[in-house]
Amino acid sequence: MVSHISDVSAVRTEREFSRAFSMQLRIEDGSWVRALGTTTWSIIIDTTPYPNGAVNVTFHAFDGEFDLLVVRRYVINNPVVDTPPTVDIVTPTPGATVRGDFTLGGTANDPEGNLTSVEYRESGGAWKRADLSGTSWTVTVRSGSHANGPFLIEVRAFDGQNYSEVAAVTVIADNPPSGGGFLPGLELASAVVALGALALGFRFRWNKSAR
């Protein structure tokens, strides 16, 4: 995109440049740009490399014998193009097995330096905020909130105007069943033994009373 500053790109005839053999100008301390024409000249300058605001423009005319420098002040006011941020998941890795509480973390970046937040969600649920510090983010996720097996985690970054593309990772929950930490099937075996002991005691008491 080529933008112009005030009337610098317009055709101009200046009394102090009336004998000029060549004309060039530059913005601040940038490179000199040669104009087309001499006493009547025009030029188009790309101002997008410069931040919006007031700048000094130096005009340099040369008539074959003398140099003339004129400095004028203009305002650059280009439309601001906001580039969406980016986000990456560093841990856990795709297909990782997770148990209990685990750390979800990664990095995020915004080209304009306006990174506002990082959000995540589990299995298509509501978006929630992660802890953001500079360009690094982390959050603790409870794998026990999910049934054993694979589940999806999605992450996005926000710069105050645009969201990043969503980054995603699928992990596998593998938590022991609840119930006091017994081995599978041990609860049933314990119950059978307890019932057997109870029946044996009842039989013993009944035989004793029958005598």
N, C-alpha and C positions, 0 to 999 in steps of 0.2 A: 504494500500500500504506500502510495506517495502522498504526503501531506504538504501543505504550504503554510508558511508563516506570514501572516498579514499580507502585504503587497510585494513581498520579495520576489514572487514569481511573476509579477506583472511587468509590463514594459514601462521603463522609466527613462526620463531625460533629466539629468541633473546639471545645474550650472557648473558645479565644481568638477564634474566629469566631462565637460564639453569637449575637451581636447584629448580624451583618453584613447590610446591605441589598444589597450586591453583592460578587461574588468574581471575581477574574481572576488569571491567572498567566502567566509567561513563562519560557522556557528561556534561560539566560545573558542576553545583551543583545537577544534577539529581540523580536518584537512581543507585546504583551499580548493574551491570549485570554480572552474572557469565559466564565465557567462557567455552567452551568444550575443554578439554585437559589441559596439564600443560606445558611441555617444547615445545610441538607443540600444538597450540590451534587455535580455530576459533570462531567467534561470528557474529551473525546478529543482528543489532540494528535498531529499527524503529526511524528514524530521523524526521518524519513528525511533531511531536509536537514542533519542534524547528524551529525558523525562519531561512531562508537562510542567509548564511554568515559564517564568520570564528568562530570556537568554539574551546575550549580547551577540550581535551580528556585525562582523567587521567587513567593510567594503574596501577593496584595494584597487585603485586606478593607476595606470601608468601611461604617460603620454610620449614615451620615448626618451624623456630626459629626467622627469621628476616623478616621484611616487606620491600618492595621496591616500591616506587611510581615514576612513570615516566609520565610527562605531555608533550603531543604533540598537535600541532595545525592542524586542518583540516578545510575544507570548505564544508558546506552543500549547495547543489544546487539541490533542488527538484523542479519538475514542479509546477507552480503556478496554482491552480484550482480556477477559479473565480465562485463564487456562485451568481446567479442572485439576484437582489434586490426584495423587496416586497413593495406593496402599498395597502393602505386601504382608503376607503371613509367614513368619519365620518358624514359629513353633506352635503346635505340633506339626509334624510332617504328614503328608497325605497317607492315609492308611494306618497311622500309628494307633497302638492300643493304649487306651487311657483308663485309669482307675481312680476312684475318689475325686478329690479336687485336683485340677491340673491347670497349668498356666498357658493361656493363649496370648501370643505376643507377636510383634512385628515392627515394621517401620512404615512411615507415611511421609509424604512430601508435597509441597505446593510451590510451583515455580515463582509465584509472586510473594511467597513467604507469609501467606494469610491462613495457614492451617488452623482450623478452629476446633475440630473434634474428630474422634474416630468412634464409630459405632459397630456393634456386632449383634448377631441374632443366632439362635439355635433352632434348628429344624423348622425354619420358616416362621418363627415366633416374632414377638415384638422386638424392635430395635432398642438396644440399650447401650449406654456410653461405656467406653473403655477408659482406662487411666492414660492420659497423654502427657508426655514429658519431652519437649522438643520435637524430634521426629520419631521418637520411640513410643510405643504403646503396649500395655499389658492389661490383662484382666484374668481373674480366677473363675474357672468354669467348673460346675459340679456335674461330673459325669453320672453320678447316681440319680440325677433328675431324668435320665433317659433309660429306656429299656436296653438291656445288653444287645450289642450289635452296632452296625454303622449308623451314624447320624451326621448331619451337615451343619457346618458353622460358616456363616457369611460375615464379611467385614467391609465397611465402606468408610471413606474419609470425607470431610466437609470443610470448605474454605470460606463459608459465609454466604456464598452464592451458588456454587455448584458442588454436586457430589462426584466422587470418583467412580470409576467402574468397580463393581463388586468383586472382591477376592473371596475365594471359598476353599474350604478344606473338609474332607470327610474323614472322620476318625471312628474308631471302634471301641465302644464301651464294653468293659469286661469286669464287672463287679460281682463279688460273692453274694449269694442270696441272703436275705435277711432272715433272722431267726436265732440269734444268739451265737452264731459262728460255728454251729455243729456241721459236721460233714454231711453231704447229701444222703438222705435215707437214715441217718442216725436218730433223728427225732422219732421216726416210726418204730425203729427197733427198740428204742428206750421205752416207748409207750407199751409195746408188746411185752417187754420184760416186766414192766410195772404191773400190768394187768395180770400176768401170770403169777407174780408174787402175791398179789392181792387175793387171787382165786385160791392159791395154795394155803394162805393163812386162814381163809374162810373155811376151807375143807378141814384143816387141822382142828379148828375150834368146834366144828360140827361133829367130827368124829369123837372128840373128847367129851362133849356134852351127851352124846348118844350112849356112852358107857354108863 
